[in-house]
Amino acid sequence: MLRFTALFLAGCIAAIGMLAASSREPAPALACTPSIDSFEDLVRLNVRFVVLADVVEAGGPENSVPPSSPTPTSSPTATDTPAPSATRTPKPSATPRTRTPKSPPPTPTNTPLPYYDLTGMRATLDVVQAYSGSPPPSPFVIDAERRALFERDLRFIETHPSSSSCGPYASPRYSVGAHYVVLAAQTSSGSAATFMRLRVEGDDVVMCDRARPGELSCPRMRGATYRRLFAGVEARIDPGNDQDFATITAARMPLVQFVSAIEAIRNGGNITPPETGSAGLAAHRR
């Protein structure tokens, strides 16, 4: 069976993609339990580059992988017709009672879950500002390999519906004309794949996004990281055995502060988010 390329620990999007409150990663198509790790560890270890980008094209809803052909059934083998034998006149018999045939039970159908719609998975990005790492020449395609694997996994599930109880984890979705901060990872073949993408609206980034219908995604990090780099951003603090953890609950935060925090995490520095600076917004608004 085909499985998703493991980019972090275990898939979108959901997708996905996106970090959830549990900071999940793409998982094998038939696995239903995501891994839990801290936002800063995953950003430091998995992210290859960070950019501010406009979406010029996004994938449609169709699955380009041909459907699996049904298994052919064998036709009955022709046999010799026996010669007719002498016939007997049947004796009259009682008239049989007529029974009303019962309606056959309805044929069960497999209704796809809502996130099986592929709209927005795989996108062409036009880079406005590169913050960290070395992105491909702009414009470039992201999540092409992951969508192809996802489509093939969907075809497998179509022909083996009992093999999955939760469905595959999808790549994150993009919307044409929208603006995102994109934290990109890399597949085993070297192509770009979304690790996390946050929509940019005005001077802010939307912190909690829905990777799939019904699933709210918010970064979760160590309490020390939150107090050092995300101070003042609304969050839920959860105590732990050795240290506490913070899950961002704010709907949005300033783009400048978010980009500075990401750069500090990736560089291993102790940078205080600046009070001024555009974080690429000046170029974005041109």
N, C-alpha and C positions, 0 to 999 in steps of 0.2 A: 504494500500500500504506500501511496505517495505521502510524504510528510513535508511540512513546512521547514525551510532552512532555519536552523536555530541561530538567531542573531544575538540574543542576550542570555536568557536563562531557559525560558520555555515558551509564543506570538502573541492578534486586532487583532494597528485598527487606527484587534478588535479593534488595534484596533481597535483597526482596529482600528495592535500598534501603540498608541498613547499610553502614558503611565496612568494607572488608576490609583486610587487611594492606596492600593497594595503594590503600586509600581510594577505592574505585570508586563511581561514581554510575550512575543509570539510563541505559541506552543504548538507541538505537533497536532495535526488536524483532529485526531481522535482523543486528545487528552483534554480533560475538563478542569484540572486543578492548576491555576497559575502559581508562579513563584512570588515570594515576597522579598523585597530588598529595598534599601534606602535610595531615595532620589539621587543624592550626591554620588553614591558609589556607582550607580548605573551610568550617570552622566560622565563621570571621570573615566570609566572603563570602556563604555560602548560607543559613545558619540565620537564621530570622525570629523565633523565640521558643523558649524552653526551659522545660519544665514537668515536674513530678512528677505522674503521673496514674494513675488506676485504669481498667481496661478494663471497661466495662459491657456491651459488645456487640462481636462480631467477625464478619466475613464468613464465609459457609459455603463448601462445596466446589464448589457448582454455578456454571456459567457462565450468566448471565442473557441473554446475547446469543443470539438465535435462530440455529440452525445454518443454514449456507448450503444453499439448495436445489440439487439436482443439475441439470445442464443438460439440458433436455428433448431427446429424440431424435425425429427425424422418422419418421413411419410410412410404409410403402411405399405408393406411389400405385396405386390400383385400375386394372386394365387390362381390355380386352375379352377374353373367353374365346374362343380360336380354335375354329372348327367342327371336329368330329371327322373324321378322314380314314380311308381304308380301312386295315384292319389286316392284318398278315401273320402267318402261323403261324410262330413261331420254331423254328429247328432245335434239336434236343437239343444241349446242350453239356456239357462236362466239369463235374463237381461242383466248385465252388470250395473252396479250402482255408479252413478257419476260422482266423481269427487272434484271439488274445486282446487286446482293447483295453487300451492302457496307461492307467493312472490319470492324470488331469490333474494338473499341478503345483499345489501349494497356493497359494492366493491370498495375496500378502504383505499384512500388516497393519502399520499404523503405531502402535507402542506409545508412548503419551505418557511423557515423562520424569517422575520422581517429583514434581518441583516444579510440575508443571502442576495439581496439586491446589490449589485457591484458598483453602483453609481459612485463616482468620486475616487475609486481605488485606482492608483497609478495616475501621476500628474506630470505636467511639464511646468517647470518653475523658472521664472526670470529673476535672477538675483539682484536685489536692490543694494544690499550691504552684506559683506562677509565679516562675521565677527570672530570666528575661530576656525582653525584648520584650513584645508585646501579643498574647496568644492570644485566639481567639474566645471568646464567652461559653460557659461550661461548662454542660452537656456539649456537645461538638462532635464532628463526624465528620471523620476524617482518612483520606486516600488514596482518597476516593470517585472522583475523576476518574482517578487512575492505575489503579485496578482496572478501571474501565470501558474504558479504552484497552487494558489488558492482555487483557481478555476478547475484545475485538474482534480483537486481534492473534492470539490463539489460534485464533479461527474462520478467520482468513486462512490460518494454517499448516495447519489441518485440510484445507483445500481446495487448498493448494499445499505439500504435504509436502516437496518437493525444494528449496524456497526457503530453508530454514534448516538449518544443521548443528548449532546449539547451542541454539536456542529463545530466547524472549524473557526479559529480565531482569524479575523480579517485584518487587512492592512488599514491604516487610518484613511479617512476620506478627505478629499479636497473639493473646494468649490471654485469654479472659474470666476475670476475677477476679485477673489478674496485675497487678503494679505496675511501672511503667517510668519512667525518665527519658527524655523525648522531646525530641529536637532536631528542630524542624520547619522545613521549607522552604515554598515557595509555588509553585504552578503559574502558568502564564501568565494563567489566568483568575482567580487570586487565592485559590483554595481551598488548604487545608492539606494538606501532603504530608510524609511521614516522610523526614527526612534521615538520622537515626540514632535507634535506640531501644535502651536498655539495661535489662534486667530488674533490679529492685531486690529483694534478698533480705536481710531483716534490716537491718543498718546499712550494707550494701555494695551496690555495683552489680556485675553480672556483666560483665566487660570483653570477653571473647572469646565471641561468640555465633555460631550457625550461621544465616546468612541463608537458605541452601537446603541440602538434604541433601548432605553431603560437602564443604561449603564453610565453613571456619572464618574468622570475621571479627574482626580486631583492629585498633585504631587505630595508625596509623603517623605519626610526626611528626619534626620536626628534633630533633637531639640537644640543642640549647640549650633548646628548649621542654621537653623531657623532664626535663632536670636542674633547670630552674627551677620547674616546676609539678607534675611527677610523680615527683620524687625518692623513692627507696625502693620504687617499684612495679616489680616484676620486668619486664624488657624485654630484647630482643635489640638490640644496637648494631651497625649496619652502617656501615662507613666509606664516605665519598663523596669526590669530587674536591675540592669546596670546603668541605664540612661533613659531619658524620656524621648518621645517622638512627636513630631508635629505634622498634621495633615492640613494643607492649605484649604480653607473654606471660603476665602474671599472670591467674589465673582471675577475680579480683575485686579491688576496692579500696574504701576508705571512700567512701560517698556524699558526705560533707562535702568531702573533698579533691577529688573529681571535679567537683562543682558549682563549687567555688571556682576550679578551673583553667579550666573553661568560661567563667565570668564574666570571668576575667582575660584570656583570649584574645579574647573579644568586645569587651571594653572597651579593649583595647590596653594594659592596665596591667601592673604588675610585682608582683602581689599574691602574698604567700606564703600557701599554704593554711593556714587557721586550725587551732588545736589543739582548739577547742571549737565548739559550734554543732550544730544538728540538721539543717540543710539541708532542713527541711520534714518530717523524720521524726516530730516530735512530733504535728503535725497528721495525718500519715499513720496514726499508731497510734491515733488517737482512736476 
